[in-house]
Structures are given as C-alpha cells and as structure tokens.
Amino acid sequence: MRADLHVHSNASDGTDPPAEVMSRAARAGLDVVALTDHDTVAGHAQARRALPGSLTLVPGMELSCRLDGKSMHLLAYLFDPVDPDLTAQTARIRDDRVLRARAMVDRLIELGVPITWDDVAAIAGPAVVGRPHIARAMAASGAIAAPDQAFTRDWIADGGRAYVDRYALPAAEAIGLVRAAGGVAVLAHPRADRDLLVTDEQIAGLAAAGLAGVEVFHPDQPAAEQASLLALTRDLGLIAAGGSDDHGHLTGHRIGAHTAAPGAYERLIAQATGSQPVRSG
C-alpha cells in the first residue's frame, strides 16, 4: 500500500488543480493520496469528481498552529468538513492570511521590490493565499530569479526583513479541535526546518494531548532525522506517516517521492470517525 499523505493543490499554494493532482498521483503508482491544502477543504470536491479508479483519496488539511511561540503545522485527516468549531477557526486563519500577505507586500515595496497586492492576488486567485504566492510574484517582477530565493532572511523567511506573523491555533487546541471533529491529527515535518524544529519532548507532550502520528518520511527531513523520528513513533505508539509535500512545479512535481510506513494508512483510518476515505464511484 503506497500512501502519500501530504500533497497540495492550487486550492492553497500548490500550482496544479486538484483534478490534475489526482491524475499525477495515479500515474506515480500510488494507492492512496491525501489532499492536505493549507487551512481549507476547498479542493476536495474537485478531487472526488476526478478520482481515478485505482486511487483512494483521504480528505485532509494542513492546519496552521503554534507551539511554544514557533510556527508548526498539523496534518488533519478524515474530520467532519462542516464541524462548526473547526470551520470557524479555519475561516479565521484564512482571513488573517490575507491581512498578513498584504502587510508583507507593503514591507517588500518599502524594500524596493516592484510588486503590488494585485500581483499576488492574481497569482493566488480564489486559493488560500500564502507566502509561495508572494514568492512567485517576486520572481515575476525580476526581484529574484526563482520563487525559492524568497525564503531567506533577506525576504520572507521566518524572521526575514519582510516577514509578518499571523494568527495560528495553539497546537494542543488544534489537536483537540481535529479530534472533536472526528479526525486524526499528525504532526507535519517536525525536523524539516532547523529554526522550527520540534523536539522529542514536545512531540511526547503533543501525544499526551491526543496527537495520533508524526510525519516521519518527508523530502526535507534528513535520513538520520527520519530514523530518529521512526524510533520515537514506536516508543510513543504513534503512526509513522509520510508524504511528498508536493506543491506542483514549485517542488518539482515530486508526488509519491515519499510515502507513509507500512500499516500507517490502515491505522489512520481506524481512528477516524468524522469522514471516510473516498474511492472512485
């Protein structure tokens, strides 16, 4: 069972429509794919309609959180998509994303970058706006050569000259909301960024709060960190999840490059009561 439990579409900051993401997942030989756009379920309906017969869709979302003053992401799976409390919080997060993006554009203009909010809005379209949209606008303006160059301290990386903080849920509260909505909460890429590293002790604390798993297998986590996280999930009895964190052409169309550990998908769906995996037809 090859399950990529972390992919994005243009419903948030990926570059490809959900239907195309499903098609690429099937071509990559996946059995299961989770659509986990940032703070939204807007891509799920299109993904369902386009689902190839060989593929199972896990409806999900990557939820913006905060842990001990630092940004953290939580992968939420198979929750009730109309749960009122979770829906209200994700709406608040999305609204604040717009305010934050506008403020970052203002800072970039002050730094001499020739972009406007309209440039960013045109790239994002109806999607949940995020820093990758700003990065693409910067590249289109000629201020940088490629979008990945925006994610430095010179520009819009955490703590960068044009960085602006935003509203995010406390991690334990987010886990509680996901569980109350019948979903399963998994910590996303805890060792992918040295500045945002989540320690073993913090993961144990989140497990006590109801965390079900950890994203062990991820392209930006070194092999040694993956091995360490895998041992930790075994010690704590957590699911060893994994995924490509594919964002379309921004990440080289790497869907299927990393997948969850054997048995992880089955353990995940066994804990969910909010919704079910979707199969074609």
N, C-alpha and C positions, 0 to 999 in steps of 0.2 A: 504494500500500500504506500504509494508515493504521495505525500500530502505537503503542499506548500501552503503554510498557514499565515502568510503575511504578504499580500500584494495590494497595489494601489491602482486606481483608475483616474480619469480626469474628472471624476466627481469630487476629488480633492486635488492633490498635487502631482498625480501621475499624468502622463501625456496621452494615454490611449483610452478610448471609450470602454466601458465595462464589457460590451459585446466582444470587442477585439481582445481584451484581456482573457476572456473565457476561451476564445479560439486559440490564442497562443498557449494557454495552459494545457489544452488538449494536445496541441502539436508537440509540446515539451514532454509528453508521455505521463502527465500527472493523472492520478486517480481522483485526487481531492485538491481543491483550491479554496482558500478563504479570501474574500474581498474585504479588506480592512482599511477603508478610506478614513482620513482624519476627521473624527467628530461628526460623522454623517453616515446615514444609510441610503443616501440618495441614489447610489449606483446599483442597489440590489435588484430592483425591478427589471432593469435592462439586462443584467447578468442572468437572471432567471429565464427570461424570454429567449436568450441566445445560447443557453447551456447545451453543449454538445452531448450526445447520448452516452459517451464514455466517461463523463466527468461529473463529480459531485461537488456542489457549491456549499460552503459553510458561510452563512451570512455573519459578518463581523464588523468591527470598527476599531480604529486606533484612537484611544481616548487620551486627551491631554491631561496630565497630572503634575503634581509637585510633591517632592519628598525631601524633607529636611532642607527646604529652601532652594532646591535644584529641580530643573525640568526632568520629568520622567514620563514615559509612555506606557500605556496599558492596552494590551490586545484583549478586546471583549468579544466573545463568541456566543452565538445562539441565544441571545437575550430576546425578550419581547420588544419588538421595534416600536411599539406605541406605549410602552410603560411611561406613565406621566412624569415621574421624578427624573428618570434618566433622560427623557426627551427634553424636559425643561433645562437641565444642566447643559446638554449638548447645544441647545439653542443659545444659551448664554455664552458658551465658549465660542461658537461661530460668530456671534455679534462682536465679541471682543477681538476676534481675529481681524475683522475689518478695521476696527479702530487702531489696532496695533500696526497693521500694514500701512495705513495712511500715515501714521506717525513715523514709521521707518522711511517711507518715501520722502517725507519732509526733511528728515535728517540727511538722507542721501543727496537731496537737492542742495542743502546747505554745504555739503562736502564737494559739490561741483559735478555730481552725476546728472547727466541731462535726461532724466526720466520724469514722468508725471504719474499721478494716480490713475489717470485714464489709460496709460500704457499698461499698467499692472492689471487693471480691471478687464481690459480687452483680452489679455492672455488668460486670466482666470475664468472669464465667462461666468456661468452660473455656479461654478465649483466653489468649494470652501477654500478661501484664499489662504496662502501660506508663503513662507519665505522662498520656496522654489519659483513661484510666480514672479517675485521681485527679482530674483537672480536672473531669470530669463529676460526680463525687461532690461536689466543692466547690460546683459550680453548683447541684446538687440540694439542698445544705444551706442555700443562701442566702448563703454567704460571698462569692460573686462572682455577677455577673449572667449570665455566659456562660462556657463552658469555655476560650475563648481568653484570657480575662483571667487565667487561672492561670499563663500562660507569661510572667511578668515576674520581675524580681529580687526583688520583694516575696514571691513564692511559689515556684514550682517550675521556673523557667527555669534554665539552666546558671548556677551561681554564686548562685542565689537563696537566700533565707533557709531554705527547706525542701528545697533540692536535696541529693541524696545521689548520689555517684558509684557506678559499678558496674563489674563485670568486662566487658572487651571485648578482642577479639583485636588484637594489633599488625597494622597494615594489610598489611604485606608478608607476614606469616604467613597472614593471611586469604586474600589473593590466591593464595598457594601452595596452601592447602587446597582452594579452589574449583577451581583448575586440576587438581590431583591427582585430584579427583572428576569430571573430565571437563567441568567447567563453564566459563563465561565470566564474567569479573569486570569490572564497570563502576562507576566512582566516582559515587555519588549526590550530586546537588545541591551541588556544591562552593562555590557562591557565593550560596547562599540565606540564609545567616546570617553577618553581618559578624564575629561573635565566633568563628565556626568556619570561616572562610574557608580554603580550600586553595589555595596559591599555584601559579603556573605551574611553579616549580622543584620543588615537592613532587609535582605531577602527573607531571612528567618522571621523577622518581625512582620513582614507582609504575609507570609504563610500563616502566621497566627491570626491575622486579620481576615483570612479566607482566600488568599491567593491560591490558584489551582496549579499554576505551572510557570515555567521560565522559558523564554526563547533562547535555547542553547545554541542552535545552529543558525548562523547569520553571516552574510558575506563580510561584514565589517568587524567581526569578532575573531581575534587570532586563535589558531588551533589550540594553544595552551589554555586560553580562557574558556574555550568550548569544553575542553576536557575537565577543567575545574568546575564549571557550571554543571556539567553532566553528573559529576560525583556529588555535587551539592543537592541536585534534584533527587538523587537516590537516597541521600541521607534524610532529606526532609519529606520524602514521599510525594514529590511534585511531578507534574507532567513535563517531559523534556520536549518542548515544542521547537519548531524551526521553520524558517521561511526565507525567501529571497529578498523581501522588502523591495520588490520590483516597482519602479516608477516609470516604466516605459523607456523611451530613448535617453532619459536623464541618467539611468543606471545601466544602460547597455542592454536592455531587454533580457534581463537575467532570470526571468521567471523559471522556477524549477531548479535553479542552481543550488539551493539549499532546501532541505525538507526536514520534517519532524522525525523524531526517533520512532522505530517500530513500536506500534501499540499506542502511540500518543493520540492519534485521531480517535481511536476507539475509547480511550479513557476520557477524552474531552467530551464526546457526545453522550457518554454515560452519565456525566454530571449535569447536563443541560436540561432545563425544563421550560425555558422561555420560547424556544422555537426549535425547528428540526433542520437537518441538512436537506438540501434541495437536489433532486435528481431529475433529469430530463423526462418530461412527460408526466 
